[in-house]
């Protein structure tokens, strides 16, 4: 409301003018991505000029209706199935918390299609991110078994009608949880909310992970290149892309090369932020025929000039935590 905004109007003008808010790090805007959060130059100028004019309240009769946010615990609506941890995890007040792995006590008795999935923690201020995956007894784990994740700036899995992800018969769900300490010792339990499709499933949603686990970033390297690729073995319709790095992440680019030799850039993030790890959803889904190769190139800053770098003197290799 006006009272809340007027108290911090100078800060709002500053972060809007400097393009720190709304958070958006990709090249390209609403013409390319359906979840674009940015403002036009005209919209930014309007906000800054309003603050410079003393942030007048204006005509109450023309006051816009406030946005309506989901009520309760879930943003996906009331789940059809909720699976939660039986015992809480103790999160330290300070120091390092290793990744926590939890198997949820629910076995899927049938192949189960899922159209929405949300990860919710009791203490979101310490839950940095969480991945949910399925495991099948007696079978090796593959990266394609990751179902969904919760990351800073991200949203719940919410697929369009006719699209769903599959949890196979006999599987159980596991959690990979990353906690960050904040000065207060707390306990946390994570719950998974699942919504089943209400329309016939026509397409299966899956994730393809492109990664290189063999890299080594030398001490002091300010622009170290790491590249990886993935080739589709069948025709694919892609809804978007998501890049993930840690504190030394600098930039990331995705390019598609088609079987006929054509290529196009899918995503450029020239200034990666560990604090805002968002997916970028294509405004128009991309069709990749069998044989299309997706190339990912990232650069890392392991120098002393990176203010987020915990130790520029060490060689950095692949790892799950920062």
C-alpha positions in Angstrom: 0.0 0.0 0.0 1.0 3.7 -0.3 2.1 4.0 3.4 4.5 1.0 3.0 5.9 2.3 -0.3 6.3 5.9 0.7 8.5 4.9 3.7 11.1 3.4 1.4 10.5 5.5 -1.8 14.2 6.6 -2.1 15.4 3.0 -1.9 12.8 1.9 -4.5 13.9 4.6 -6.9 17.6 3.7 -6.5 17.2 -0.1 -7.1 14.8 0.5 -10.0 17.1 3.1 -11.6 20.1 0.8 -11.2 18.1 -2.1 -12.6 18.7 -4.2 -9.5 14.9 -4.6 -9.2 12.8 -6.3 -10.5 15.4 -9.1 -10.6 16.1 -10.1 -14.2 19.5 -11.2 -15.5 18.9 -12.5 -19.1 19.4 -10.7 -22.3 16.0 -10.2 -23.8 12.6 -9.4 -22.2 8.9 -10.1 -22.6 9.3 -10.5 -26.3 11.3 -13.7 -25.7 10.4 -14.9 -22.2 6.9 -15.4 -20.7 8.1 -14.9 -17.1 9.9 -11.6 -17.8 10.1 -9.5 -14.6 11.7 -6.3 -16.0 10.4 -2.8 -16.6 10.6 -0.7 -19.7 12.7 2.5 -19.7 9.5 4.5 -19.6 8.2 2.6 -16.6 11.5 3.1 -14.7 11.5 6.8 -15.4 7.9 7.1 -14.2 8.8 5.6 -10.8 12.0 7.7 -10.4 10.2 10.9 -11.4 7.4 10.1 -8.9 9.9 9.8 -6.1 11.7 13.0 -7.1 8.3 14.8 -7.0 7.9 13.9 -3.4 6.0 10.6 -3.9 2.5 12.3 -4.1 -0.4 10.0 -3.2 -2.5 11.2 -6.1 -6.3 10.8 -6.6 -7.6 8.0 -4.3 -10.5 7.4 -6.8 -7.9 6.2 -9.4 -6.2 3.9 -6.9 -5.5 0.5 -8.6 -6.8 -2.7 -6.9 -4.0 -4.4 -5.0 -2.8 -7.8 -6.3 -4.4 -10.9 -4.9 -1.9 -13.4 -3.6 -2.6 -17.1 -2.8 -3.7 -17.6 0.8 -2.3 -20.3 3.0 0.7 -22.5 2.7 0.6 -23.4 -1.0 0.8 -21.3 -4.1 -0.3 -24.2 -6.3 -3.7 -24.4 -4.6 -4.7 -27.2 -2.2 -2.6 -30.3 -3.1 -4.2 -33.7 -3.8 -1.3 -35.3 -1.9 1.1 -34.0 0.7 4.2 -35.9 1.7 6.3 -34.6 4.6 9.3 -35.4 6.6 8.6 -37.4 9.8 11.4 -35.7 11.9 12.7 -32.2 11.7 16.3 -31.3 10.8 18.3 -29.2 13.3 19.8 -26.2 11.6 22.8 -24.7 13.3 22.9 -21.0 14.3 26.3 -20.5 12.6 28.8 -22.3 10.5 28.6 -24.9 7.7 25.6 -27.1 7.1 26.4 -30.1 4.8 23.7 -31.1 2.4 20.9 -33.1 4.0 19.4 -36.1 2.3 16.0 -37.4 3.3 13.9 -40.2 2.0 10.1 -39.6 2.3 8.0 -42.5 3.6 5.6 -42.8 0.7 5.8 -45.4 -2.0 3.9 -44.8 -5.2 1.8 -47.9 -5.9 1.0 -46.9 -9.5 2.6 -44.8 -12.3 1.6 -41.3 -11.1 1.3 -38.2 -13.3 2.0 -34.9 -11.6 1.0 -31.5 -13.0 2.0 -29.3 -10.1 4.6 -29.8 -7.3 5.7 -27.4 -4.6 8.4 -27.6 -1.9 7.6 -25.8 1.3 9.8 -25.6 4.5 8.7 -24.6 7.9 11.6 -22.1 8.1 12.1 -20.6 4.6 14.6 -18.1 5.8 17.2 -20.9 6.3 16.1 -23.2 3.4 18.4 -22.0 0.6 17.3 -24.6 -2.0 15.9 -28.1 -2.2 15.7 -30.7 -5.0 13.1 -33.5 -5.0 13.9 -36.7 -7.0 12.5 -40.2 -7.3 14.3 -43.4 -6.5 13.5 -46.9 -7.7 14.7 -49.7 -5.5 17.5 -51.7 -7.1 18.1 -49.3 -9.9 20.9 -46.7 -10.3 20.1 -43.0 -9.9 20.1 -40.9 -13.1 20.0 -37.1 -13.2 16.8 -37.3 -15.2 15.1 -38.5 -12.0 15.1 -35.0 -10.5 11.4 -34.0 -10.5 11.5 -30.3 -9.3 13.4 -27.9 -7.2 13.1 -24.9 -5.0 15.7 -22.1 -5.5 16.0 -18.4 -4.6 13.7 -16.5 -7.0 12.2 -19.6 -8.4 8.6 -20.8 -8.6 6.8 -24.1 -8.0 6.5 -26.6 -10.8 3.2 -25.6 -12.5 2.7 -27.3 -15.9 0.1 -26.3 -18.4 -2.9 -28.6 -19.1 -2.0 -31.7 -21.0 1.6 -31.7 -19.7 2.8 -33.7 -16.6 5.8 -35.3 -15.2 5.8 -39.0 -14.3 6.7 -40.7 -11.0 7.0 -44.4 -11.8 5.3 -47.3 -10.0 7.3 -48.4 -6.9 9.3 -45.2 -6.6 9.8 -43.1 -3.5 10.7 -39.4 -3.3 14.0 -38.1 -1.9 15.1 -34.7 -0.9 18.5 -33.0 -1.3 18.3 -29.9 1.1 20.8 -27.0 1.4 20.4 -25.0 4.5 22.2 -21.7 5.2 22.7 -20.6 8.8 21.4 -17.2 9.9 22.5 -16.7 13.5 19.5 -18.5 15.1 19.3 -22.3 15.7 16.0 -23.6 14.3 14.4 -26.8 13.3 12.9 -27.4 9.8 10.6 -29.9 8.2 10.1 -29.9 4.4 6.7 -30.9 2.8 6.0 -31.7 -0.8 2.6 -30.8 -2.2 1.4 -32.6 -5.4 -1.5 -31.9 -7.7 -2.6 -34.5 -10.2 -3.6 -33.6 -13.8 -7.2 -32.7 -14.3 -7.0 -33.2 -18.1 -5.6 -36.1 -20.2 -1.8 -36.1 -20.3 -0.5 -35.6 -23.9 3.1 -34.7 -23.2 5.6 -35.8 -20.6 7.7 -33.2 -18.9 11.4 -34.1 -18.3 14.6 -32.2 -17.5 17.9 -32.6 -19.4 20.9 -31.7 -17.3 24.0 -30.4 -19.1 27.0 -30.5 -16.9 30.8 -30.9 -16.7 32.1 -32.5 -13.5 35.8 -32.6 -14.6 36.7 -28.9 -14.6 39.3 -27.2 -12.4 39.3 -23.4 -12.0 42.9 -22.2 -11.2 43.5 -19.9 -8.3 43.0 -16.2 -9.2 41.4 -17.0 -12.6 39.0 -14.2 -13.4 37.3 -15.6 -16.5 37.6 -19.4 -16.6 35.6 -21.1 -19.3 33.6 -24.4 -18.7 31.6 -25.9 -21.5 29.3 -28.9 -21.8 26.7 -30.2 -24.3 23.7 -32.4 -24.6 22.2 -34.0 -27.8 18.5 -34.9 -27.9 17.9 -38.5 -28.9 14.2 -37.8 -29.8 12.1 -34.9 -30.9 11.6 -32.4 -28.0 9.5 -29.4 -27.2 11.3 -27.2 -24.7 9.6 -24.8 -22.3 12.7 -23.0 -21.2 16.2 -23.2 -19.7 17.8 -22.8 -16.3 21.4 -22.1 -15.4 22.9 -23.0 -12.0 26.3 -22.0 -10.6 27.6 -21.0 -7.2 29.5 -18.0 -5.8 32.1 -17.9 -8.5 29.6 -18.1 -11.3 30.0 -15.1 -13.7 27.9 -15.7 -16.9 26.3 -18.5 -18.8 25.1 -19.0 -22.4 23.0 -21.6 -24.0 23.0 -22.2 -27.8 21.1 -24.8 -29.9 22.6 -26.3 -33.1 20.0 -28.1 -35.2 20.7 -31.2 -37.4 20.6 -29.1 -40.6 23.4 -26.9 -39.3 21.4 -23.9 -38.2 22.1 -22.5 -34.7 20.5 -19.9 -32.4 21.2 -18.5 -29.0 18.6 -19.6 -26.4 19.7 -17.7 -23.4 22.5 -15.3 -22.3 22.9 -14.4 -18.7 25.8 -11.9 -18.7 25.7 -11.2 -15.0 24.8 -14.3 -13.1 23.4 -14.0 -9.5 23.6 -16.7 -6.9 20.9 -15.0 -4.9 18.4 -15.1 -7.8 18.3 -18.4 -9.5 15.4 -18.3 -11.8 14.4 -20.3 -14.8 13.7 -18.6 -18.1 10.5 -19.7 -19.8 10.3 -19.3 -23.6 7.3 -17.2 -24.7 6.9 -19.6 -27.6 8.1 -23.2 -26.8 11.1 -24.3 -28.8 10.9 -27.4 -31.0 14.1 -29.4 -31.2 14.2 -32.3 -33.6 16.1 -35.4 -32.8 19.9 -34.7 -33.1 19.7 -31.1 -31.9 22.7 -30.3 -29.7 22.5 -27.8 -26.8 25.8 -26.2 -25.9 26.3 -24.5 -22.6 29.2 -22.2 -21.9 29.8 -20.7 -18.5 32.6 -18.5 -17.1 33.7 -18.4 -13.5 35.5 -15.7 -11.5 37.9 -17.2 -9.0 39.9 -13.9 -8.6 40.2 -11.6 -5.6 38.1 -9.1 -7.4 35.0 -11.3 -7.0 33.4 -10.0 -3.7 31.6 -13.3 -3.2 34.7 -15.5 -3.6 35.4 -17.3 -0.3 39.0 -18.2 -1.2 40.7 -17.0 -4.4 43.8 -19.0 -3.6 42.4 -22.5 -4.1 41.8 -24.6 -7.1 38.0 -25.1 -7.5 36.5 -28.3 -8.8 33.0 -29.7 -9.1 31.0 -29.9 -5.9 27.5 -29.7 -4.6 28.0 -26.9 -2.2 29.7 -23.5 -2.6 
